[in-house]
Amino acid sequence: MAVTLYDAPHTDLTEDEIDAWRSVPVSVAVDLARDIGQIDPAIRPIHPPGRQPRLFGRALTVFCEPPDFGAVVHALDIVQPGDVLMIAASGQKDFAMVGDILGGRLRRLGCVGIVCDGAVRDVGQLAEWSDFSVFTRFITPRGPASAERGTINGSVVIGGCTVSAGDLVIGDDDGVVALSPANVRGRIGDALAKLRLEAQWQKELQDGKSAAATFSLAAPVKVKSNP
């Protein structure tokens, strides 16, 4: 068998439409709707909280059949600056699909990070790069055994979320979200409104307003304790 390379889907998203999401945390994005594209929270950053580089870029999708990582290898020849390599490896934990050699090559080509629904290795080296963000379900020392199969640029399922090439991927300490072009355009107003609302909540609480009033909650019903 051979690796299958699909044509990248056309998207007319502008850089301005994408850049509008740069200030939006993952938590705000996923709160907008249940269908917004949250990736399984079990896929975690390799850095501890507070040290994770923010992930922000367009998806380059690959599907692998561990222990085969052929699609990842071939993706190195088409990756573009600003891409995020999205590796669908069926949640397989026994074989790493990428490590410091391929990760280093991706980084030098301008790829901004990796999301792997499977395993990675060489995380000591990967974690040293402050400009390269890695999220993975598993870490394992065992590498792949072949490079003959897989697909590139197809729609894949990563952490229960369907991701297509060209989707906007955002990752931070809380997790990862993949936004379709329709959501990039259609949800940005809601996202910015939620950011303004959260800033208002912060100010009101800091100014001493009660939590119930800040969040517009009805007063609790008071009852006498049992004697």
N, C-alpha and C positions, 0 to 999 in steps of 0.2 A: 504493500500500500504506500501511498504518498500523502504528504500534507496537502490539504485543499486550501487555496487562497481565494477568497471571494473579493469581488470589487467592493471597495469601501462605499457605504451608502452616501448619497449626496445629502448634504444639509446646508441650508442657507442661513444658519445662525450667524449673526455678526459677532465680532469681537466685543462690541459694546454690550450686546445681550448676554454674553457669557461673563464679562467682567462685572456686571451688576451683581453677580452672586458671590463675589470674592469676600464680602464682609459677612456673609450669612453662615452661621454655625450649623453643623449637621443637626443639632437638636431642634433648631427653628425650622429647618427644611422638613424634617420628618413629622413635625407637629402639624403641618399644613393639611395633610390628608393621609389616609391609610394606603393609598395607591401611589405614593410619591416616590417609592423606589428604595426603601431602607434595606440594606444588606444585613444579613444575620449578625447580631451583635457578638456572636462567638468568633467572628473574624476580627481579630484585634491588632492594634499597632504593636510593633516590636519594641517601641520605646515605652518607658513608664509615663504615667500622666505628667504633663507639664513639660515634657521633652520631645513630644511627638511633632515633627514638622507637619504643617498643614499640607494636605493633598488637594490639588485643584488642577484638573485638566480633562482632556477629551479621552474617551475610552478607545483603546486598541484591544479588541477581544480575541482571545485564543481559547480553544477547547483542546484539552490534553487527555490522553488515556494512560495514566501512570501504570507502569514505570516509564512510559514513553513521553518525551518532552519535545518532540519534533516541532510542534507548532511554536513553541517559545523560541527555539533556535532560529527558525525562519522569520519570526516576527522582528528579530533584530535587524533584518535587512530592509524593513519598510517603516520602522518606527520614525515618528516625526517629533521635533521639539514640542514640548507641552503635552505629549501623550501620557496616558496612564495605562500600563499593561494590565489588563484584567484577565486573570488565568482561571478558567473553569476546569477544575481537576476532580470534580465529583466528591469533594470532601475527603479525598484519600490522604492518609497520614503517613504512609510507609516510605514514600519516595519524594524527595525534594524536586520541585520543578524549576527552581532557580536558586542561585547562590551568588557568591561574590564575583565570579568571572562574568557571568551573563549580566548580573546586576550592574557591575562596573561598566560594561559595554553600553548598556541601556542609558546609564547616567551620562556617559560621555557623549551620547548621541542626543541628549536633551530630554529624554524621558524623565518625568518628574516623580514616578513612583510605580509601585506594584500593589495590586490586590489579588491575593491567591486563595481560592477556595480549595485548599489542599495544603501542601507543606513547602517550606523553604528551608535553606540552611545557610551557614556562614553568617549568622546574624550579628556576631561581634563586629565584622567588617561592615555589613549593611547598616548597622546602627551608628557607625561613625560619620555617615554622610548626612549633614544637616540640610542638604538640599534635595534629598531623595527619601521619599516616604514609603514605608513597607507595612502592609497589613496582611495577615495570614491566619488561617485556621490552626495550623500546626507548625511546629519546628521539628526537624529530624536531621540527623547527620547523613543518612543514606541517600545517595544520588540516584538519578535515573539510569535506565539500562538500555534504552534505545531511542532513536530519533527518526521515526518513520511514519508517524501518523498524526492526526489532529486536523483542526481547521483554524483559519484566521479570518477575522472580519465577519464571522457569522454571529447571529444572536445566540447568547449563552445564558445559562442560569448560574448565578453566583450568589451563594447565601440566600437562596429562595427568591432572588430578584432577577428578572429578565433584563439583561444588559445588551445593548446593541452598540456596534462601533459608532463612534461619534457622540455618544451620550456624555453629558457633563458629570464628572465624578468629583465628589467633595468628601474629604476625610479629615477627621480631627480626633482628639482624645476620646470622644464619645462613640465614634464609629464611622461608618461610610454610607453615603447615599449616592445613587445614580439617577440623574434626571434626564428624561427624554427631551428632545427638542421642544415638544409641545409643553412640557412642564417648565422648561427654562423660560419660555415666553409667557406662559399663562399664569405662573405662580409667583413671579417676582414681586408683583404689587403686594400680594398677601404676605410674602416673606418680609418685605421692608416695613409693612404695617405692623407685623408682629415684633420686629426689632424696636420700633418706636414705642409700642405698648410695653415691652419689657423694660425699656429705659424709664418710662413713666412709673411703672411699679417700683423700680429701684429707688427713684427719687422720693416717691411718696413714703416708702418705708423708712428711708433715711431721715426724712423730715418728721417722723414720728406718727404718721397716720396709722391707724389700726390696720391689721392685716385684713379683717373682715371688710372694712370700708375700701381698702385698696383694691381688693378683688371682687367688690360689689356682691358680697355674700349676704344672704338673709341672716338676721340675728338668730342665734340658737334659742331653742325653747327652754326656758328655765323651769325646773321642777324641784320641789323640796325633797331632800334626802329622806329615805325611810328612817323612822325612829329606831 
